[in-house]
Amino acid sequence: MSGAAPSVDVVVIGAGHNGLVCAFYLAAAGLKVKVVERRGVVGGAAVTEEFHPGFRNSVASYTVSLLSPKIIADLDLHRHGLRIVERRLANFLPLPDGNYLKAGEGVTRGEIARFSARDAERYDAYAAEIEVIADVLRDLALRPPPNLVAGSWYAALKEAWRVLATGNRLRRLSMSGQRALLDLFTKSAGDVLDSWFETDCVKALFGFDAIVGTFASPYTPNTAYVLLHHVFGEVNGKKGAWGHAIGGMGAITQAMARAARERGVEIETDAAVREVIVEKGRAAGVVLQDGRALRARAVAANVNPKLLFEHLLPEGAVPDEVMQRMGRWRCGSGTFRINVALSQLPSFACLPGRSVADHHTAGIIIAPSLAYMDRAWDDARREGWSREPVVELLIPSTLDDSLAPGGAHVASLFCQHVQPQLSGGRSWDDHRDDVADLMIATVDRHAPGFAASVVGRQVLSPLDLERTFGLVGGDIFHGALSLDQIFSARPMLGHADYRAPLRGLYMCGAGTHPGGGVSGAPGHNAARAMLADRRRWP
């Protein structure tokens, strides 16, 4: 095998959205690219599947906001079939006392005023502060973070320039903006929100974003950054908005695959990688599970860094210190996913009605206070799952009638908190259905008759998410967004520039900056790093 000529310039491991984005940019620059995907369909966790006869839904990732407008434009995704519509209302919180809180364009301030004149007065200032910091994240998302390097003065000089550019962007903030940025990068979401607002449900409205995909209390330090991570997106030019891709999340990755193939990218499914080929201290291709060797000048891995280093690299390919650090890479988002087929639209006790209304199109959040979220996390940490869980219910068929038969609906339940790996030697395979029943019953308490309207369901425990999509511990971010695992430390200091500690091997997945969510930014940034290096490839 040694010395064989490469058959392609780059092999990309994984046809999730970041792998497809990376492959597109490489091919657009004239490189010959092949993507290999373990599953029988492209898309990774952004896929649409029929889970019950006549009912289709986004299986894992389920809503759109973080997808970069630049990537949408560069790949011309709209020409390739992508259409994104906005929710008619951003969020809806049914409350246990029979009241409710709505949030959305032109609605939020008035809704808050029903609970607190003081909170309504402070809302505009809070939203403005968040928007200023979100703009910083938008700028930084599509560029590599400063990377700590050891070695030549030239490499150090390049990184010093990147530090200077980042510093200049931050210095354009006012002093109050810089202080807010420090708070949002380091403090808990609970502490930040407690300093702004006095009403439980108002704090819950904004605090939910701080625990999405994170096995933590809203009072855990650094959760304010997780909140921020979820608000720097936009839909159809509207900053901070959330929307739905017509046809489900798979419509995004199908459009990406069409764009990549148009540029000459070859995509092979049912092609699991067994090992990265390493020769003369560099990545030289991959060996598939069926024994085929695909030779390449470079390899890009769109997988969780833990899987890459612990399962796909031969022993001794990288230094022991790197392997030890990857052994400590923390994964596990406390997430439990359910897709349900519904015979009818839910009617909420606080806002009855089975005809489609604005609140049915929203993210429906069952978590009335930060204290409720804190108890849910503590309960799961001790018992395995929350007896009163946090649930976000989304009913995409209210915006997209292609997903369900006439008069029926589909819904996504994004549920928290559960232990990523059950303690006490228990297996999720033995408790999956009981916990699913609990999650559905939680919704039923606010929308009586919901459980009876479920005619089919698809249940994905953290173990199922790991087995199906490679989300270790069910981690939707490919690694926790904690201070030691973000920005220049993602996935580790010295390798935040998408270059793995093995020549010719690159990382293009959500385990790199800026992290998880269907953004495409890691794939975009990794491709730029690879194109900068290509003259040095063999």
C-alpha positions as CSV (number, residue, x, y, z in Angstrom):
1,M,0.0,0.0,0.0
2,S,2.9,2.3,0.8
3,G,3.7,4.8,-2.0
4,A,0.6,4.2,-4.0
5,A,-0.6,7.3,-5.8
6,P,-3.7,9.1,-4.3
7,S,-6.9,8.6,-6.2
8,V,-8.4,11.9,-5.0
9,D,-7.0,15.1,-3.4
10,V,-9.2,14.9,-0.3
11,V,-11.3,12.3,1.4
12,V,-14.0,13.7,3.7
13,I,-15.2,11.4,6.5
14,G,-18.9,12.0,7.1
15,A,-21.6,13.5,4.9
16,G,-23.1,15.6,7.6
17,H,-23.7,19.2,6.8
18,N,-20.2,20.4,7.7
19,G,-18.6,17.6,5.7
20,L,-20.7,18.6,2.7
21,V,-19.9,22.3,3.1
22,C,-16.2,21.5,3.4
23,A,-16.3,19.3,0.3
24,F,-18.1,22.0,-1.7
25,Y,-15.5,24.7,-1.1
26,L,-12.6,22.3,-1.8
27,A,-14.1,21.2,-5.1
28,A,-15.0,24.7,-6.0
29,A,-11.3,25.5,-5.7
30,G,-10.5,22.7,-8.2
31,L,-9.7,19.8,-6.0
32,K,-10.9,16.3,-6.5
33,V,-13.0,15.4,-3.5
34,K,-14.7,12.2,-2.2
35,V,-17.1,12.1,0.8
36,V,-17.7,8.8,2.5
37,E,-20.6,8.3,4.8
38,R,-21.3,5.5,7.2
39,R,-25.1,5.7,7.0
40,G,-27.2,5.0,3.9
41,V,-28.2,8.7,3.6
42,V,-26.4,12.0,3.5
43,G,-27.0,14.6,6.2
44,G,-25.7,13.3,9.5
45,A,-28.0,14.5,12.2
46,A,-29.8,16.9,9.8
47,V,-32.0,14.4,8.0
48,T,-35.7,14.0,7.3
49,E,-37.2,10.5,7.4
50,E,-40.6,8.8,7.5
51,F,-40.9,7.4,11.0
52,H,-44.6,6.3,10.8
53,P,-46.6,5.6,7.6
54,G,-47.4,8.9,6.0
55,F,-45.5,11.0,8.6
56,R,-42.1,12.5,8.0
57,N,-40.0,14.7,10.3
58,S,-36.6,16.0,11.0
59,V,-35.2,13.1,13.0
60,A,-32.5,14.7,15.2
61,S,-31.7,18.4,14.5
62,Y,-35.1,20.1,14.0
63,T,-35.0,23.8,13.5
64,V,-33.1,26.4,11.5
65,S,-31.3,29.6,12.6
66,L,-27.6,29.3,12.8
67,L,-27.0,28.3,9.1
68,S,-24.7,31.0,7.8
69,P,-26.1,33.3,5.1
70,K,-22.7,33.3,3.4
71,I,-22.8,29.6,3.1
72,I,-26.4,29.6,1.8
73,A,-25.3,32.1,-0.8
74,D,-22.0,30.5,-1.8
75,L,-23.6,27.1,-2.2
76,D,-26.7,28.7,-3.9
77,L,-28.9,26.5,-1.7
78,H,-32.1,28.2,-2.7
79,R,-31.4,27.2,-6.4
80,H,-30.8,23.7,-5.1
81,G,-34.3,23.5,-3.5
82,L,-33.9,25.0,-0.1
83,R,-36.7,27.1,1.3
84,I,-36.8,28.4,4.8
85,V,-40.0,29.9,6.4
86,E,-40.1,31.8,9.7
87,R,-42.2,30.8,12.6
88,R,-45.2,33.0,13.0
89,L,-44.3,33.3,16.7
90,A,-40.8,32.6,18.1
91,N,-41.7,31.0,21.5
92,F,-44.7,30.1,23.6
93,L,-44.5,29.2,27.3
94,P,-47.6,27.6,28.8
95,L,-47.5,28.2,32.5
96,P,-48.8,26.0,35.4
97,D,-51.1,28.7,36.7
98,G,-53.1,28.8,33.5
99,N,-51.4,31.8,32.1
100,Y,-48.9,31.9,29.1
101,L,-46.1,34.0,27.7
102,K,-45.5,34.6,24.0
103,A,-42.4,35.9,22.3
104,G,-41.8,37.1,18.8
105,E,-41.3,40.1,16.5
106,G,-43.4,43.0,17.8
107,V,-44.9,40.8,20.6
108,T,-42.3,40.1,23.3
109,R,-42.3,43.5,25.1
110,G,-46.0,43.7,25.4
111,E,-46.3,40.1,26.6
112,I,-43.6,40.8,29.3
113,A,-45.5,43.9,30.4
114,R,-48.5,41.6,31.3
115,F,-46.3,40.2,34.0
116,S,-44.0,43.1,35.0
117,A,-43.8,46.8,33.9
118,R,-40.2,46.9,35.2
119,D,-39.2,43.9,33.1
120,A,-40.8,45.3,30.0
121,E,-38.9,48.5,30.5
122,R,-35.6,46.6,30.7
123,Y,-36.3,44.3,27.8
124,D,-35.2,46.6,25.0
125,A,-31.8,47.3,26.7
126,Y,-31.3,43.5,27.3
127,A,-32.1,42.7,23.7
128,A,-29.8,45.4,22.4
129,E,-26.9,44.2,24.6
130,I,-27.4,40.6,23.5
131,E,-27.6,41.7,19.8
132,V,-24.3,43.7,20.1
133,I,-22.5,40.6,21.4
134,A,-24.2,38.3,19.0
135,D,-22.8,40.5,16.2
136,V,-19.3,39.8,17.5
137,L,-20.0,36.0,17.4
138,R,-21.3,36.3,13.8
139,D,-18.1,38.0,12.8
140,L,-15.9,35.4,14.6
141,A,-17.9,32.3,13.5
142,L,-16.5,32.3,9.9
143,R,-12.9,32.8,10.8
144,P,-10.5,30.5,12.8
145,P,-9.8,31.6,16.4
146,P,-6.3,32.6,17.5
147,N,-4.3,29.3,17.7
148,L,-1.5,28.9,20.2
149,V,1.5,27.5,18.4
150,A,5.0,26.2,19.3
151,G,7.6,26.4,16.6
152,S,8.7,28.8,13.9
153,W,8.6,32.5,14.2
154,Y,6.6,32.7,11.0
155,A,3.8,30.5,12.5
156,A,3.8,32.6,15.6
157,L,3.7,35.8,13.6
158,K,0.6,34.6,11.7
159,E,-1.2,33.8,14.9
160,A,-0.1,37.1,16.5
161,W,-1.8,38.8,13.5
162,R,-5.0,36.8,14.1
163,V,-4.9,37.7,17.8
164,L,-4.6,41.4,16.8
165,A,-7.5,41.1,14.3
166,T,-9.7,39.5,17.0
167,G,-8.6,42.1,19.5
168,N,-9.5,44.9,17.2
169,R,-13.0,43.5,16.7
170,L,-13.5,43.3,20.4
171,R,-12.1,46.8,21.0
172,R,-14.8,48.2,18.7
173,L,-17.2,47.4,21.5
174,S,-17.9,50.1,24.0
175,M,-16.6,49.5,27.5
176,S,-20.0,48.4,28.6
177,G,-20.1,46.1,25.7
178,Q,-16.8,44.5,26.7
179,R,-18.0,44.1,30.2
180,A,-21.2,42.4,28.9
181,L,-19.1,40.1,26.7
182,L,-17.0,39.0,29.7
183,D,-20.2,38.3,31.7
184,L,-21.7,36.3,28.8
185,F,-18.6,34.3,28.3
186,T,-18.0,33.4,31.9
187,K,-21.1,33.7,34.1
188,S,-24.1,31.5,34.5
189,A,-27.2,32.4,32.5
190,G,-29.2,32.5,35.8
191,D,-26.9,35.1,37.3
192,V,-27.1,37.2,34.1
193,L,-30.9,37.0,33.8
194,D,-31.4,37.5,37.6
195,S,-29.6,40.8,37.2
196,W,-31.9,41.9,34.4
197,F,-35.4,40.6,35.2
198,E,-37.6,39.9,38.2
199,T,-40.3,37.6,36.7
200,D,-39.8,33.8,36.7
201,C,-41.4,33.1,33.3
202,V,-39.5,36.0,31.6
203,K,-36.2,34.6,32.9
204,A,-37.3,31.2,31.7
205,L,-38.1,32.5,28.2
206,F,-34.5,33.6,27.7
207,G,-32.8,31.0,30.0
208,F,-34.1,28.0,28.0
209,D,-31.5,28.7,25.3
210,A,-28.7,28.4,27.9
211,I,-29.4,24.7,28.6
212,V,-30.2,23.6,25.1
213,G,-28.0,20.6,24.4
214,T,-26.2,21.1,27.7
215,F,-26.3,18.8,30.7
216,A,-26.2,21.7,33.2
217,S,-28.3,23.9,35.4
218,P,-29.0,27.4,34.2
219,Y,-26.9,28.4,37.2
220,T,-23.8,26.5,36.1
221,P,-21.0,29.0,35.2
222,N,-20.5,29.4,31.4
223,T,-24.2,28.7,30.5
224,A,-24.6,32.4,29.6
225,Y,-22.3,31.6,26.6
226,V,-24.5,28.7,25.6
227,L,-27.4,31.1,25.6
228,L,-25.4,33.5,23.4
229,H,-24.4,30.6,21.0
230,H,-28.1,30.1,20.3
231,V,-28.9,33.7,19.4
232,F,-26.3,34.6,16.8
233,G,-28.2,33.1,13.9
234,E,-30.7,34.6,11.5
235,V,-33.5,33.5,9.1
236,N,-34.1,35.2,5.7
237,G,-32.1,38.3,6.9
238,K,-33.8,38.6,10.3
239,K,-31.2,38.3,13.1
240,G,-32.0,36.0,15.9
241,A,-35.0,34.5,14.2
242,W,-35.8,30.8,14.0
243,G,-37.4,29.0,11.1
244,H,-38.3,25.7,9.4
245,A,-36.8,24.2,6.2
246,I,-39.7,23.1,4.0
247,G,-39.2,19.3,3.8
248,G,-37.5,19.2,7.2
249,M,-33.8,19.5,8.0
250,G,-32.9,16.9,5.4
251,A,-33.9,19.6,2.8
252,I,-30.8,21.5,3.9
253,T,-28.3,18.7,3.5
254,Q,-29.9,17.4,0.3
255,A,-29.5,20.9,-1.2
256,M,-25.9,20.9,0.0
257,A,-25.3,17.5,-1.5
258,R,-26.7,18.7,-4.9
259,A,-24.4,21.8,-4.7
260,A,-21.4,19.6,-3.9
261,R,-22.1,17.1,-6.7
262,E,-22.5,19.9,-9.2
263,R,-18.9,20.9,-8.4
264,G,-17.8,17.3,-9.0
265,V,-17.8,15.9,-5.4
266,E,-18.3,12.2,-5.3
267,I,-20.4,11.1,-2.3
268,E,-20.6,7.4,-1.3
269,T,-23.0,6.2,1.4
270,D,-22.9,2.9,3.3
271,A,-19.2,3.5,3.3
272,A,-18.0,3.4,7.0
273,V,-14.4,4.2,7.7
274,R,-12.4,1.7,9.6
275,E,-9.1,3.6,9.9
276,V,-7.2,6.6,8.6
277,I,-4.1,5.6,6.7
278,V,-1.0,7.0,8.2
279,E,2.3,6.9,6.2
280,K,5.6,8.8,6.9
281,G,3.9,10.8,9.7
282,R,1.0,12.0,7.7
283,A,-2.6,11.1,6.8
284,A,-2.7,9.4,3.3
285,G,-6.3,8.3,3.0
286,V,-8.7,6.0,4.7
287,V,-9.5,2.3,4.8
288,L,-13.2,1.4,4.7
289,Q,-15.0,-1.3,6.6
290,D,-15.2,-3.4,3.5
291,G,-11.4,-3.3,3.2
292,R,-11.1,-0.8,0.3
293,A,-8.3,1.8,0.6
294,L,-9.0,5.3,-0.7
295,R,-5.8,7.1,-1.1
296,A,-5.7,10.9,-0.8
297,R,-3.4,13.8,-0.4
298,A,-5.3,14.9,2.7
299,V,-8.2,13.8,4.9
300,A,-10.9,15.9,6.5
301,A,-12.9,14.4,9.4
302,N,-16.4,15.5,10.1
303,V,-16.8,13.4,13.3
304,N,-16.7,14.0,17.0
305,P,-13.0,14.5,17.9
306,K,-13.3,11.7,20.4
307,L,-14.3,9.3,17.7
308,L,-11.6,10.5,15.4
309,F,-8.7,10.1,17.8
310,E,-9.9,7.1,19.8
311,H,-11.4,5.0,17.0
312,L,-10.1,6.0,13.6
313,L,-6.4,6.7,14.1
314,P,-3.9,3.8,14.4
315,E,-2.0,3.5,17.6
316,G,0.9,5.9,17.9
317,A,-0.3,8.2,15.1
318,V,-0.4,11.2,17.4
319,P,1.4,12.0,20.7
320,D,0.3,10.3,23.9
321,E,-0.5,13.7,25.4
322,V,-3.0,14.3,22.7
323,M,-4.7,11.0,23.3
324,Q,-4.9,11.6,27.0
325,R,-6.5,15.0,26.4
326,M,-9.0,13.5,24.0
327,G,-9.8,10.9,26.6
328,R,-10.9,13.9,28.8
329,W,-13.0,15.5,26.0
330,R,-16.4,16.0,27.6
331,C,-19.5,14.9,25.7
332,G,-23.0,14.5,26.8
333,S,-25.9,16.9,26.4
334,G,-28.6,15.4,28.5
335,T,-30.8,15.2,25.4
336,F,-33.7,12.9,24.7
337,R,-35.5,13.2,21.3
338,I,-39.0,12.0,20.3
339,N,-40.8,12.4,17.0
340,V,-44.6,11.9,17.2
341,A,-47.3,11.4,14.7
342,L,-50.5,13.2,15.9
343,S,-54.1,12.6,14.9
344,Q,-54.9,16.2,15.8
345,L,-53.3,19.5,16.8
346,P,-52.8,19.9,20.5
347,S,-55.1,22.3,22.4
348,F,-53.4,24.0,25.4
349,A,-55.3,24.5,28.6
350,C,-54.1,28.1,28.8
351,L,-55.0,28.9,25.2
352,P,-57.5,26.3,23.8
353,G,-58.1,25.6,20.2
354,R,-57.3,22.9,17.6
355,S,-57.1,25.2,14.6
356,V,-53.6,26.4,13.7
357,A,-52.8,29.5,15.6
358,D,-49.6,31.5,15.9
359,H,-48.5,29.7,19.1
360,H,-48.7,26.3,17.4
361,T,-45.9,27.4,15.0
362,A,-43.7,28.5,17.9
363,G,-41.1,26.7,20.0
364,I,-43.4,25.6,22.8
365,I,-41.3,25.5,26.0
366,I,-42.4,23.6,29.0
367,A,-40.1,25.1,31.7
368,P,-41.8,27.9,33.6
369,S,-38.8,29.1,35.6
370,L,-35.0,28.8,36.0
371,A,-35.7,27.0,39.3
372,Y,-37.7,24.4,37.4
373,M,-34.8,23.9,35.0
374,D,-32.3,23.6,37.9
375,R,-34.5,21.0,39.6
376,A,-34.7,19.0,36.3
377,W,-31.0,18.9,36.0
378,D,-30.4,18.0,39.6
379,D,-33.1,15.3,39.4
380,A,-31.5,13.8,36.3
381,R,-28.0,14.0,37.8
382,R,-29.1,12.0,40.8
383,E,-31.8,9.7,39.4
384,G,-31.1,9.3,35.7
385,W,-33.8,11.5,34.3
386,S,-36.0,14.4,35.4
387,R,-39.3,13.5,36.9
388,E,-40.4,17.0,35.7
389,P,-38.4,17.4,32.5
390,V,-37.8,20.4,30.3
391,V,-39.5,19.9,26.9
392,E,-39.5,22.0,23.8
393,L,-42.4,21.0,21.5
394,L,-42.2,22.0,17.8
395,I,-45.0,21.2,15.4
396,P,-43.4,21.8,11.9
397,S,-46.5,20.6,10.0
398,T,-48.2,23.9,11.0
399,L,-45.7,25.5,8.6
400,D,-45.2,22.6,6.2
401,D,-48.1,20.5,5.1
402,S,-45.8,18.1,3.2
403,L,-44.9,16.3,6.5
404,A,-48.2,14.7,7.5
405,P,-51.5,13.6,6.0
406,G,-54.3,16.2,5.8
407,G,-55.7,17.1,9.2
408,A,-52.9,15.3,11.0
409,H,-49.6,16.7,12.3
410,V,-46.0,15.8,13.3
411,A,-44.2,17.1,16.3
412,S,-40.6,17.1,17.6
413,L,-40.0,16.8,21.4
414,F,-36.6,18.0,22.4
415,C,-36.4,16.8,26.0
416,Q,-34.0,17.5,28.9
417,H,-32.6,16.4,31.3
418,V,-31.4,12.8,31.2
419,Q,-28.1,11.3,32.1
420,P,-26.0,10.8,28.9
421,Q,-24.9,7.4,30.2
422,L,-27.2,6.0,32.9
423,S,-25.6,5.3,36.2
424,G,-25.8,2.1,38.2
425,G,-25.1,-0.2,35.2
426,R,-28.4,0.6,33.7
427,S,-29.0,0.8,29.9
428,W,-31.1,3.2,28.0
429,D,-32.4,0.3,26.0
430,D,-34.3,-0.8,29.1
431,H,-35.7,2.6,30.0
432,R,-36.2,4.3,26.7
433,D,-40.0,3.8,26.4
434,D,-40.8,4.6,30.1
435,V,-39.0,7.9,29.8
436,A,-40.7,8.6,26.5
437,D,-44.0,8.1,28.2
438,L,-43.0,10.5,30.9
439,M,-42.0,13.2,28.4
440,I,-45.3,12.8,26.5
441,A,-47.3,12.9,29.8
442,T,-45.4,16.2,30.6
443,V,-46.8,17.8,27.4
444,D,-50.3,16.3,28.1
445,R,-50.5,18.1,31.5
446,H,-50.5,21.4,29.5
447,A,-52.4,20.1,26.5
448,P,-54.9,17.5,27.7
449,G,-55.5,14.9,25.1
450,F,-52.0,15.2,23.6
451,A,-51.0,11.7,24.7
452,A,-54.2,10.2,23.2
453,S,-53.5,11.9,19.9
454,V,-50.1,10.2,19.4
455,V,-50.6,7.5,16.8
456,G,-46.9,6.8,16.2
457,R,-43.6,7.7,17.7
458,Q,-39.8,7.5,17.2
459,V,-37.8,7.6,20.4
460,L,-34.1,8.4,20.5
461,S,-32.3,8.1,23.9
462,P,-28.7,9.5,24.2
463,L,-27.5,5.9,23.4
464,D,-29.6,5.8,20.2
465,L,-28.3,9.3,19.2
466,E,-24.8,7.9,19.6
467,R,-25.3,4.7,17.8
468,T,-27.3,6.3,14.9
469,F,-25.5,9.6,14.4
470,G,-22.2,9.3,16.2
471,L,-23.3,11.9,18.8
472,V,-21.2,10.6,21.7
473,G,-23.3,10.6,24.9
474,G,-26.1,12.1,22.8
475,D,-24.0,15.3,22.5
476,I,-25.5,17.4,19.8
477,F,-22.5,19.7,19.9
478,H,-19.7,17.1,19.5
479,G,-18.4,18.3,22.8
480,A,-19.6,20.5,25.6
481,L,-19.5,24.3,25.0
482,S,-17.6,25.0,28.2
483,L,-14.8,27.5,28.7
484,D,-12.1,24.8,28.3
485,Q,-13.7,23.5,25.1
486,I,-14.6,26.7,23.1
487,F,-12.8,29.2,20.8
488,S,-9.0,28.6,20.9
489,A,-9.4,25.5,23.1
490,R,-11.8,23.7,20.6
491,P,-10.9,20.9,20.4
492,M,-7.6,21.7,22.1
493,L,-5.0,24.5,22.5
494,G,-2.6,24.4,19.6
495,H,-5.1,22.8,17.2
496,A,-7.9,25.2,17.0
497,D,-7.1,26.0,13.4
498,Y,-8.8,22.8,12.0
499,R,-5.4,21.1,11.6
500,A,-5.1,17.9,13.6
501,P,-1.8,17.0,15.3
502,L,-1.0,14.8,12.3
503,R,0.1,16.3,9.0
504,G,-2.5,16.0,6.3
505,L,-5.4,15.4,8.7
506,Y,-8.0,18.1,9.3
507,M,-11.1,18.5,11.5
508,C,-14.2,20.0,10.0
509,G,-17.0,19.0,12.4
510,A,-18.9,20.6,15.3
511,G,-16.0,19.7,17.6
512,T,-14.1,22.6,16.2
513,H,-14.9,26.4,16.4
514,P,-17.6,27.8,16.6
515,G,-19.2,24.5,17.8
516,G,-22.5,22.8,17.3
517,G,-25.7,23.7,15.5
518,V,-26.5,23.5,11.8
519,S,-24.3,26.4,10.9
520,G,-21.8,25.0,8.3
521,A,-19.1,27.3,9.8
522,P,-16.7,24.5,10.8
523,G,-16.8,23.0,7.3
524,H,-16.3,26.5,5.8
525,N,-13.4,27.3,8.0
526,A,-11.7,23.9,7.7
527,A,-11.8,24.2,3.9
528,R,-10.1,27.6,4.0
529,A,-7.3,26.1,6.2
530,M,-6.9,23.2,3.8
531,L,-6.7,25.4,0.7
532,A,-4.1,27.5,2.4
533,D,-2.0,24.3,2.9
534,R,-2.6,22.5,-0.4
535,R,0.7,23.5,-2.0
536,R,2.5,21.6,0.8
537,W,0.6,18.4,0.3
538,P,2.5,15.5,-1.4
